[in-house]
Amino acid sequence: MAKVSLIDIEKRYGNHVVIPRLSAEIADGAFVVLVGPSGCGKSTTLQMIAGLEPITAGQLRIGDRDVTDLPPKDRDIAMVFQSYALFPHLTVFDNIAFGLKIRRLSRSEIETQVRGVADRLRIEDYLERQPKALSGGQRQRVALARALVRRPGVFLMDEPLSNLDAKLRIEARSFLAKMHQEIQTTTVYVTHDQSEAMTMGDLIFVMKEGAIQQAAPPLEVYNNPANMFVAGFIGSPAMNFLELSPAGARLVDPANDFDIEVPERLRPALSAYHKPKVVVGLRPEALRPAPRGAEPAGAPRLAIDVAQHLGHETLLDASRGPHRIVARVASADDSKIGETRPFLYDFDKMHLFDSDNGVNLARVGANAGANK
């Protein structure tokens, strides 16, 4: 095992900068997920760690070694690709053993290591088959076994589950998380799927345009996002954003009869904020229609546009003027399309964001209004 240090890493193609001075440290034994939309630089970052893409500037260290200019074979890493990249003409045994044979290990040692990792990944019954005789999930395990058998210091995964169907993806996520708990190898995992990031990583690096927007444990990213980009990307359905005007301890849109109270914990940040608009962020689970017969005066009233019944829950799409929200409610909710209902919101789950740069005001505290 080994820690990975990226020190002012930069990647350019000609004059086009893809990764601008990226710095991060991945602790020994950690499972870190690089997540973000297509084109954010996550796969390029992984390929630079692997040595598949040259680093334009900066330094990459694995353990105590500077590996910036070393070829992949000398970096003590193993990689699982999105396409699995198995040799179709070789058996499962020979696919797993391929790297060991190149390293000229003895036949008995290869046999021991291959069967050991196959047993751990529950593919010992498929060792004599060829990849074409395996399911997608089984092929994915063979690709993992081929990487694991080398006992690398760092394990790199580039969207290895993207070719699996929804059911297999859920099973594979659980399997990979359990595998990491057992082997404790430093792992860097790339995905655009925020559900994978939330369920698998010890630490999430949320990326946009080659820069890390936030690096934190999954629940920290979800409950305390650094900015609107992180808040909107992590979570499904995405966080609701409402642009309103500060008015003391309230946020209003008089033209659309919209008026909500700001919780006590956010008032200091709001009082230090001096812009005409602020963005309110509320997760879908923080919104719900008021109970019938107990509808409080002054609660924002929104029209129910769509009701998505998912069995275990219902998603309500509602709107008033330019303000649109999605609320996650119980499956027994009786809201009807076309009716207008007052909505309640959870004070503890409200966020305020700068209307210009998207920064979470609660994270900058008293300095929130400095950038006027």
C-alpha positions as CSV (number, residue, x, y, z in Angstrom):
1,M,0.0,0.0,0.0
2,A,1.1,3.6,-0.5
3,K,-0.2,7.2,-0.4
4,V,-0.6,9.2,-3.5
5,S,0.4,12.9,-3.6
6,L,-0.4,15.2,-6.5
7,I,1.6,18.4,-6.2
8,D,0.6,21.3,-8.6
9,I,-0.2,18.8,-11.3
10,E,-0.9,20.4,-14.7
11,K,-2.0,18.8,-18.0
12,R,-2.0,20.8,-21.3
13,Y,-2.6,19.8,-24.8
14,G,-0.8,22.5,-26.7
15,N,-2.2,25.8,-25.4
16,H,-5.4,24.1,-24.0
17,V,-5.2,23.6,-20.2
18,V,-7.2,20.5,-19.1
19,I,-5.9,20.2,-15.5
20,P,-4.8,23.6,-14.0
21,R,-2.4,23.0,-11.0
22,L,-4.2,20.3,-9.2
23,S,-3.0,19.4,-5.7
24,A,-4.4,16.5,-3.5
25,E,-3.2,13.8,-1.2
26,I,-4.7,10.4,-1.0
27,A,-3.9,8.6,2.2
28,D,-2.4,5.1,2.4
29,G,-5.3,2.6,2.3
30,A,-8.0,5.1,1.4
31,F,-10.8,4.6,-1.1
32,V,-11.1,7.9,-3.0
33,V,-13.7,8.6,-5.7
34,L,-13.1,11.2,-8.4
35,V,-16.6,12.2,-9.5
36,G,-17.9,14.8,-11.9
37,P,-19.6,15.3,-15.2
38,S,-18.1,14.3,-18.5
39,G,-15.1,16.5,-19.4
40,C,-14.3,17.5,-15.9
41,G,-10.8,15.9,-16.0
42,K,-11.3,12.9,-13.7
43,S,-10.2,10.3,-16.2
44,T,-7.3,12.4,-17.3
45,T,-6.2,12.7,-13.6
46,L,-6.4,8.9,-13.2
47,Q,-4.4,8.3,-16.4
48,M,-1.7,10.7,-15.2
49,I,-1.5,8.7,-11.9
50,A,-1.2,5.5,-14.0
51,G,1.4,7.0,-16.3
52,L,-0.8,6.6,-19.4
53,E,-0.8,10.4,-19.9
54,P,2.4,12.4,-19.4
55,I,2.3,15.2,-16.8
56,T,2.9,18.6,-18.3
57,A,4.0,20.2,-15.0
58,G,4.1,19.4,-11.3
59,Q,5.0,16.3,-9.3
60,L,3.4,13.0,-8.6
61,R,4.5,10.9,-5.7
62,I,3.5,7.3,-4.8
63,G,4.6,6.4,-1.4
64,D,8.0,8.1,-0.9
65,R,9.0,7.9,-4.6
66,D,8.8,10.6,-7.2
67,V,7.1,8.8,-10.1
68,T,6.3,11.8,-12.3
69,D,8.4,10.5,-15.2
70,L,8.4,6.8,-14.6
71,P,6.6,4.4,-17.0
72,P,3.4,2.6,-15.7
73,K,5.3,-0.7,-15.0
74,D,7.6,1.0,-12.5
75,R,4.8,2.8,-10.5
76,D,3.5,-0.1,-8.4
77,I,0.0,0.4,-9.7
78,A,-2.7,-1.8,-11.2
79,M,-5.6,-0.6,-13.3
80,V,-9.1,-1.8,-14.1
81,F,-10.5,-0.3,-17.3
82,Q,-14.1,0.5,-18.3
83,S,-14.0,-2.1,-21.1
84,Y,-12.3,-4.9,-18.8
85,A,-9.7,-5.3,-21.6
86,L,-9.6,-9.1,-21.2
87,F,-7.7,-11.3,-23.8
88,P,-10.6,-13.1,-25.6
89,H,-8.4,-16.1,-26.7
90,L,-7.1,-16.8,-23.2
91,T,-8.8,-18.6,-20.4
92,V,-9.8,-16.8,-17.2
93,F,-6.7,-18.5,-15.5
94,D,-4.3,-17.2,-18.1
95,N,-5.9,-13.7,-18.1
96,I,-5.3,-13.4,-14.4
97,A,-1.9,-14.9,-14.6
98,F,-0.7,-12.8,-17.6
99,G,1.1,-10.2,-15.5
100,L,2.7,-12.8,-13.2
101,K,4.1,-14.7,-16.2
102,I,5.7,-11.5,-17.6
103,R,7.4,-11.0,-14.2
104,R,8.7,-14.6,-14.6
105,L,7.2,-16.0,-11.4
106,S,7.5,-19.8,-10.9
107,R,4.6,-22.0,-12.1
108,S,3.8,-23.0,-8.5
109,E,3.7,-19.4,-7.3
110,I,1.5,-18.3,-10.2
111,E,-0.9,-21.2,-9.5
112,T,-1.1,-20.3,-5.8
113,Q,-1.7,-16.6,-6.4
114,V,-4.2,-17.0,-9.2
115,R,-6.3,-19.6,-7.3
116,G,-6.1,-17.5,-4.1
117,V,-7.5,-14.4,-5.7
118,A,-10.0,-16.3,-7.8
119,D,-11.3,-17.9,-4.5
120,R,-11.6,-14.4,-2.9
121,L,-13.6,-13.1,-5.9
122,R,-15.7,-16.2,-6.2
123,I,-14.6,-17.1,-9.8
124,E,-12.7,-20.2,-9.0
125,D,-15.2,-22.3,-11.0
126,Y,-14.6,-20.3,-14.2
127,L,-10.8,-20.5,-14.4
128,E,-10.9,-22.8,-17.5
129,R,-13.5,-20.7,-19.4
130,Q,-12.9,-18.0,-21.9
131,P,-14.3,-14.5,-21.4
132,K,-17.0,-15.0,-24.0
133,A,-18.5,-17.7,-21.8
134,L,-18.9,-15.3,-18.8
135,S,-21.5,-12.7,-17.8
136,G,-20.7,-9.0,-17.5
137,G,-20.4,-9.3,-13.8
138,Q,-18.1,-12.3,-14.0
139,R,-15.8,-10.5,-16.6
140,Q,-15.6,-7.6,-14.2
141,R,-14.4,-9.8,-11.5
142,V,-11.8,-11.4,-13.8
143,A,-10.5,-7.9,-14.6
144,L,-10.3,-7.1,-10.8
145,A,-8.6,-10.4,-10.2
146,R,-5.9,-9.7,-12.8
147,A,-5.2,-6.4,-11.1
148,L,-5.4,-7.7,-7.5
149,V,-3.1,-10.6,-8.1
150,R,-0.2,-8.3,-8.6
151,R,-0.6,-6.9,-5.0
152,P,0.0,-3.3,-6.2
153,G,0.5,-0.4,-3.9
154,V,-2.2,1.6,-5.6
155,F,-5.4,0.3,-7.3
156,L,-6.9,2.4,-10.1
157,M,-10.4,2.0,-11.5
158,D,-11.8,3.8,-14.5
159,E,-15.6,3.5,-14.4
160,P,-15.4,-0.3,-14.2
161,L,-19.1,-0.8,-13.6
162,S,-20.4,1.3,-16.4
163,N,-21.0,-1.7,-18.7
164,L,-23.2,-3.5,-16.2
165,D,-27.0,-3.4,-15.9
166,A,-28.6,-1.6,-13.0
167,K,-29.1,-4.7,-10.8
168,L,-25.5,-5.9,-11.3
169,R,-24.1,-2.4,-10.7
170,I,-25.7,-2.4,-7.2
171,E,-24.3,-5.8,-6.4
172,A,-20.9,-4.9,-7.8
173,R,-20.8,-1.7,-5.7
174,S,-21.4,-3.7,-2.6
175,F,-18.8,-6.2,-3.6
176,L,-16.1,-3.6,-4.3
177,A,-16.7,-1.8,-1.0
178,K,-16.4,-5.1,0.9
179,M,-13.3,-6.1,-1.1
180,H,-11.6,-2.8,-0.2
181,Q,-12.4,-3.4,3.5
182,E,-10.6,-6.7,3.3
183,I,-7.5,-5.8,1.3
184,Q,-7.1,-2.1,2.3
185,T,-5.2,-1.2,-0.8
186,T,-5.1,2.5,-1.7
187,T,-7.8,2.9,-4.4
188,V,-8.6,5.7,-6.8
189,Y,-12.0,5.2,-8.5
190,V,-13.4,7.3,-11.3
191,T,-17.1,7.6,-12.0
192,H,-19.7,10.1,-13.2
193,D,-22.3,8.3,-11.2
194,Q,-22.9,10.2,-7.9
195,S,-24.6,7.1,-6.4
196,E,-21.4,5.1,-6.8
197,A,-19.4,7.9,-5.3
198,M,-21.7,8.2,-2.2
199,T,-21.9,4.5,-1.5
200,M,-18.3,3.4,-2.1
201,G,-15.8,6.2,-1.3
202,D,-14.2,7.1,2.1
203,L,-13.5,10.4,0.5
204,I,-15.1,12.1,-2.6
205,F,-13.3,14.6,-4.8
206,V,-15.9,16.5,-6.8
207,M,-14.4,17.8,-9.9
208,K,-15.3,20.5,-12.4
209,E,-13.2,21.9,-15.3
210,G,-10.0,20.1,-14.0
211,A,-10.3,21.5,-10.4
212,I,-11.5,19.9,-7.2
213,Q,-14.5,21.7,-5.9
214,Q,-14.7,19.8,-2.7
215,A,-12.8,16.9,-1.1
216,A,-14.7,15.4,1.9
217,P,-16.4,12.2,3.1
218,P,-19.7,11.5,1.3
219,L,-22.1,12.7,3.9
220,E,-20.1,15.9,4.4
221,V,-20.4,16.6,0.7
222,Y,-24.1,15.9,0.7
223,N,-25.0,17.8,3.9
224,N,-22.5,20.7,3.6
225,P,-21.7,21.3,-0.1
226,A,-19.0,23.8,-0.8
227,N,-20.9,25.5,-3.6
228,M,-23.9,25.3,-5.9
229,F,-22.1,23.0,-8.4
230,V,-21.5,20.4,-5.7
231,A,-25.0,20.8,-4.2
232,G,-26.5,20.3,-7.7
233,F,-24.3,17.4,-8.8
234,I,-24.4,15.3,-5.6
235,G,-27.9,14.0,-4.8
236,S,-30.7,12.5,-6.9
237,P,-33.0,14.3,-7.5
238,A,-30.7,17.3,-7.4
239,M,-31.0,20.1,-4.7
240,N,-33.7,22.7,-5.4
241,F,-32.5,26.3,-6.0
242,L,-34.7,29.3,-5.4
243,E,-33.4,32.8,-6.2
244,L,-34.9,35.3,-3.7
245,S,-34.3,38.7,-2.3
246,P,-33.0,39.2,1.3
247,A,-35.4,41.2,3.6
248,G,-34.1,41.1,7.1
249,A,-34.5,37.6,8.4
250,R,-36.8,36.6,5.5
251,L,-36.3,35.9,1.8
252,V,-38.9,37.1,-0.6
253,D,-40.2,37.4,-4.1
254,P,-43.1,39.9,-3.8
255,A,-44.1,39.6,-7.5
256,N,-44.9,35.9,-7.0
257,D,-46.1,36.1,-3.4
258,F,-43.1,34.1,-2.2
259,D,-41.9,34.6,1.4
260,I,-39.8,32.3,3.6
261,E,-38.1,32.6,6.9
262,V,-34.3,32.2,7.3
263,P,-33.3,29.9,10.2
264,E,-31.4,31.4,13.1
265,R,-28.1,29.6,12.3
266,L,-27.9,31.3,8.8
267,R,-28.9,34.8,9.8
268,P,-25.3,36.0,10.6
269,A,-24.1,34.9,7.2
270,L,-27.1,36.5,5.5
271,S,-26.6,39.8,7.4
272,A,-23.0,39.9,6.1
273,Y,-24.2,39.4,2.6
274,H,-24.9,42.6,0.6
275,K,-26.2,41.5,-2.8
276,P,-29.8,41.9,-4.1
277,K,-30.3,38.2,-4.7
278,V,-29.4,35.1,-2.8
279,V,-30.0,31.4,-3.8
280,V,-31.8,29.2,-1.3
281,G,-30.9,25.5,-1.6
282,L,-33.2,22.7,-0.3
283,R,-32.9,19.0,-0.8
284,P,-36.1,17.3,-2.1
285,E,-36.5,15.5,1.3
286,A,-36.5,18.9,3.0
287,L,-39.7,19.9,1.3
288,R,-43.3,18.6,1.8
289,P,-46.9,19.7,1.4
290,A,-48.5,20.9,4.7
291,P,-50.9,18.3,6.2
292,R,-54.5,18.8,5.0
293,G,-56.6,20.6,7.6
294,A,-53.5,22.1,9.3
295,E,-52.2,24.4,6.6
296,P,-50.2,27.3,8.2
297,A,-50.8,30.9,7.0
298,G,-47.9,32.3,5.0
299,A,-46.4,29.1,3.7
300,P,-45.5,29.3,0.0
301,R,-48.2,27.8,-2.1
302,L,-47.1,25.9,-5.2
303,A,-49.0,24.1,-8.0
304,I,-48.5,20.4,-8.3
305,D,-47.3,19.8,-11.9
306,V,-46.2,16.2,-11.8
307,A,-46.4,13.3,-9.3
308,Q,-43.9,10.5,-9.9
309,H,-45.0,7.4,-8.0
310,L,-42.0,5.2,-7.4
311,G,-43.5,2.7,-5.0
312,H,-41.5,3.4,-1.9
313,E,-41.8,7.1,-2.3
314,T,-43.3,9.8,-4.5
315,L,-41.6,12.8,-6.2
316,L,-43.7,15.9,-6.6
317,D,-42.8,18.5,-9.2
318,A,-44.3,21.8,-8.1
319,S,-44.0,25.4,-9.2
320,R,-44.9,29.0,-8.6
321,G,-43.9,31.6,-11.1
322,P,-40.2,31.1,-12.0
323,H,-39.7,28.9,-8.9
324,R,-39.6,25.2,-9.4
325,I,-39.0,22.4,-6.9
326,V,-39.0,18.7,-6.6
327,A,-40.2,17.3,-3.2
328,R,-39.6,13.7,-2.0
329,V,-42.6,12.6,0.0
330,A,-44.1,9.4,1.3
331,S,-45.8,7.1,-1.2
332,A,-49.1,7.6,0.6
333,D,-49.1,11.4,-0.2
334,D,-52.4,12.3,-1.8
335,S,-51.4,15.4,-3.7
336,K,-53.2,15.7,-7.1
337,I,-51.8,17.2,-10.3
338,G,-53.2,20.7,-10.8
339,E,-54.0,21.5,-7.2
340,T,-52.1,24.2,-5.3
341,R,-50.8,23.4,-1.8
342,P,-48.8,25.2,0.8
343,F,-45.3,23.7,1.3
344,L,-43.3,23.3,4.5
345,Y,-39.5,23.2,4.6
346,D,-36.9,21.8,7.0
347,F,-35.0,24.7,8.7
348,D,-32.0,22.3,9.5
349,K,-31.6,21.5,5.8
350,M,-31.6,24.9,4.3
351,H,-28.5,26.3,2.5
352,L,-27.8,29.8,1.2
353,F,-25.5,30.4,-1.8
354,D,-23.9,33.5,-3.3
355,S,-25.9,34.4,-6.4
356,D,-22.7,35.3,-8.3
357,N,-20.1,32.7,-7.5
358,G,-22.3,30.0,-5.9
359,V,-20.3,29.7,-2.7
360,N,-22.1,28.3,0.3
361,L,-22.5,31.3,2.7
362,A,-22.5,29.1,5.8
363,R,-19.0,27.9,4.9
364,V,-17.6,31.4,4.7
365,G,-19.4,32.7,7.7
366,A,-18.9,36.4,8.5
367,N,-16.8,36.9,5.4
368,A,-19.7,35.9,3.1
369,G,-20.3,39.5,2.1
370,A,-16.7,40.5,1.4
371,N,-16.9,39.9,-2.3
372,K,-19.6,42.4,-3.1
